[in-house]
Amino acid sequence: MTDTMRAVSQDVLGGPEVLHVTEIPRPAPGPSELLVRVHAAGLNPTDWKHRALPGLFLPPPPFVLGWDVSGVVEAIGFGVTLFAPGDEVFGMLPYPYGHGALADYVTGPARAFARKPAGVDHVVAGATPLAALTAWQALVDTADVRAGQRVLIHAAAGGVGHLAVQIAKSRGAYVIGTASAAKHEHLRGLGADELIDYRRVDVAGTMREVDVVLDTLGEENALRSLPTLRPGGLLVTLLPGAGPRLRAAADRHGVRVASLLVEADHQGMVAIADLLGSGALRPTIAGVFPPEEAATAHALGDTNRTLGKLVVSMV
């Protein structure tokens, strides 16, 4: 190994054109950390938002974005016992400050990773962690979805949504998804039981007795979704917005609200690895790009119209 590596970096905030491949120092693993040779790094909406918008979690650039990683352990830091050099692993770097996956190498806490299932390639594994952990932590850790419950998933064809459909089905739930009509057939193939074209149907006016709503769109959508819940039901929102207005409305409807920010999670990653390995969970890959075309991938992400996940391959 050399002392430097390729990375997709940016020096200013802006459109996809600010991204460029550069050489930066190769990191070394600290205590309890892995050094991973990155094979694939999934992209998520948080990547293009942090690329373009001020005032989010990260300080101003320069920085290297990316939280999803699949690759091979190159070295381990002091105290690591779960993995050894040569192990194939995947995981989510601690969100939000552990970014840096769009590079040849990355360091991260050993317990942010799990072993990549042998039958799953790096592109599929790299597309999975952040979105799947978000869905898992919302539906399993927060909502404790159980067999027979009715789960409404907004933006069901999105990165989080299409994995949430599969995770809810793996728990035995009856899954209702909102998506444009063109995406319904694909979602039925992932296990959705009922689909609603949000462009034609008012979900709040037609749906009732839902146990759990997963909202990925924000406060206005969350407010419109409250009447769909049964008394005591739970809405989990993934975007900032579970403020006084939403909580007051939830109280009036006799339902609950939780606001979730995804966390690095070894146990969650192990559970996701099991689902991937069994075939019960599989991300839809919308496109794979070399690092030199990361700007193209970001431009597609900016459209908010891709079906599934975009991935940068670093090998």
N, C-alpha and C positions, 0 to 999 in steps of 0.2 A: 504494500500500500504506500501511496505517496502521502505527503503532508497536506495536500489540498484535494478538493473534490468539486464536481459540478453541482450547481444548485440553480433552481429557478427563483430569481430574486427580483426585487423592485426597489427603486430608490425614492419614489414618490407615489402618492395615491393617484388613482386614475383608472382609465379604461384598460382593457386587456393588453393594449400596446405597451404599457409600462413594464410588463414582464420580460425578463431576458435571462438567458443562461450565462452564468459567470462562474469563476473559480473562487472558492472560499476555503478557509482552513477546515480540515477534517477534524471532527470532535473526537474526544476520548471518553470512555465511560467512567463515570464517577461511582462512588459506593452505591450498591444496589441497582446499578444501571446496566443496560445492554448497549453495545454498539451493533447496530443492525445495518447490513448491506441492503439497501432498499431495492426491491425488484419492481414494485408497483405501489403507487400512492393514489388513493381515491380522492376525488374532489367533492365538495359539498357547498351548499349555498353560502355557508359562513366564509368560504374562501373568497368568493367574488365580492361579498359585502366588505370584508376586511381589506381587500385589494383597493376598493374604491372609496369607502366612506370613512370620514374622520369620526372620532368620538366613540368607537366601539371598544373592545377589550384591550387591543394591543396599542402600544405607543407608536408614534409615527415611524415610517420606514427609515432606513432600509430593513427589510426582513425577508425571510423565506417562509412561505405559507405551507399549509398541508398538515393534517392531523392523522389521516389514515395511512397505515404502513403494512405492507407484507414483504418479507424478505428473509434473509439468513443471518443468524447471529455470527458476528465477526469476532467479538471479544466480550468479556464480561467484567464488570467491576467487582470490587471487594464485597463479599457477602452474598453474592448471587448463587443460589442453589437450584433454582427451578430449571435453568437452561444452561447449555454449554455451546461453545463455538461449533458451528455447523448445523445447529437446529433451525428448522424452518418455523417462523413465527409470524403472527399478525396481531395488530392491536391498534388502539387509538392513543396517540400521545396526549398527555393530560391537557384537557381543554379548560381555558383557552390559551394558557401561556406556554404550553409545551410544543408549539408549532415548529415546523421545519422539515416535514416529510418529503418535500419536493427537492430531494438531494440524493447524491449517491449513497451517503451514510447518514444515520441519525442516531442519537442517543435518547433513551427514555427509561423510566422505571421498569424493572423486570416484570413487576406485577401489573403493568399496563398491557402485557402481551399474553397470548396463549399459543399453544402449538397449532400450526396450520394443519388442517386435515390432509392426509396424504393424497386423497383423490381430488383435491380442490387446487386449481392453479393460482398463481400469485395475483393475476389480474382480478379474479373473482374474490379472492381473500382480501386484496387491497381495497376493493370497492365497498367492503362490508362494514368495518368497525363502527365508525361514528354514527351512521344512520341506524344500524342494527342495535347498537347500545342505547341509542335514544329511544327506539321503539321498545326495547326490552325493559328499560328502566321506567318508562311510562306505563306500559301495559302489565308488566309482571311485578316489578318492585313497588310501584306506586299504586296501581289499580288492582293488583292481584286478580287478574282476569281468570275466570274459571269456566269449565265446560257448561255450555248452555246459555251463557250470558250473551247479551246483544251488545256489540261493539260497533260504534260509528267512527269511521276513520276518514277525516277530510284530506283532500289532495292525495287520494289513495294510490295514484300512479307516480307520485313523487319519490324522491330518494328514501325518505323515512317512511312514507305511506306504503309503498309496495312491500317493504320488509315488515311493516307493522301488520299488514294483512296476513302475511304468512305466519308471523309469531302468534297472532291472535288465533288463527286456525290451529296451530300446533297445540294451543291450550284448550281446544274444543269449543271455541266461541262461535256464535253466529255473526258473521262479519258483513257490515254494510259499508260501502265505500262511495265517496263522491269523486267524480272525475268526468271529463268530457266524454261524450258518447263514443268517440273514436278509440278510446282506451279501455272500454268495457270488456271487450273480448279478451284482451291481455290479462286483465284483472280477474276475470272468471277462471282463467288458466292458473292463476296463483291461489285460487280457493275462495275468492269473494262470493258470498251467498246472494247478495243483493247490491245493485249498483244504481246510483242516482246521478243523472246528468244535471249538474249544478247550474248549467246555463238555462235549463228549461223548467226545473222543479224547485220549489221553495222547500228546502229540507225541513225547516222549522214548522211549516204548515202541514207537512205530510207524515212526519216520523214521530213516534211516541214510544215510551216504555223502553228506552235505551238504558243500559246499565253503565256504559263507559263511552265517553266521546274523547277522541284524540284530535286536538285542534293544532294544526300547523300553520295557520294563516293569520292569527292575531285577534285583537280584542273584539272588533266588530263581528267577525265570524263566530267567535266564542259566545258573544251575547245572543246572537241569533240561534245558537245551538242549545242554549239552556232549556227551552221548552221541550226538546226531544227526550230529555232525561226523565227516568222514573223518579219518584220521591227518594231522596237519599243517594241518587246516582252521582257519578263523578265525571267532571270534565278536566282533562289534563291538557294544559296549553304549553306549547314549546317556545313561544315568543313572548317577550316582555309584554305584559298586559293584564296580568292577574292583580290589578290594582283595586282601589276602593270601589270604582264603578262596577266592575265585573263581580267582585265579591258581594256587593250589596244586592245586585240582581240575582246572584245565586241563592242568597239567603231568602229572597222573596219567593223563589221557585222551590225552595226546600231541597236544594242540591248542593254538592260540594265542588270546589275548584282547587286544583293544584297546579303550580307553575314549575316546570322542570328545566334544568340546565344539565346537559349530559356530563357525566363524570367518568374518568378512567376507572376501570373495574375489572379485575382479574376474574372474579367469579362469573360476571356477566359474559366476558369473552370466552370462558370455557363453555358456558351454556350455548353461546352462539356457535362456537366451533362444533359442538355436538350436533346442532341443527344443520349446519352446513355439511358435515360429514355424512349425515343420514339422508340428505337430500330434501329435508323439510323446509330448508331456507336456501334461497338462491337469488342473489341480486341480478337484476336485469342490467346488462352492460350497454350503455348508449353509445360509447365510443372509447377507443384507446389511442393515446397520442404520445409521441416521443417528447422529451422535455423541450425541444426546440419549438414545438407546436402547442405549448401550454397556453399561449394566448388564444389560440383557436378554440381550445377546450373551454377556457373562461368565457369567450364570446358566446359559445353555445349555452353555457350555464346562465349567462345574463338574460337569455330569452325566456327562461323559466318555462320552457316547452319540451325539454328533453324527457324521454321515457326511460327512467332508470338512472344509472350512475355513469359518470365520466371518470376516466382513469388515465393517469400519466404513467407510462412504463419507463423505468429508469435503466433497463438493461437492453 
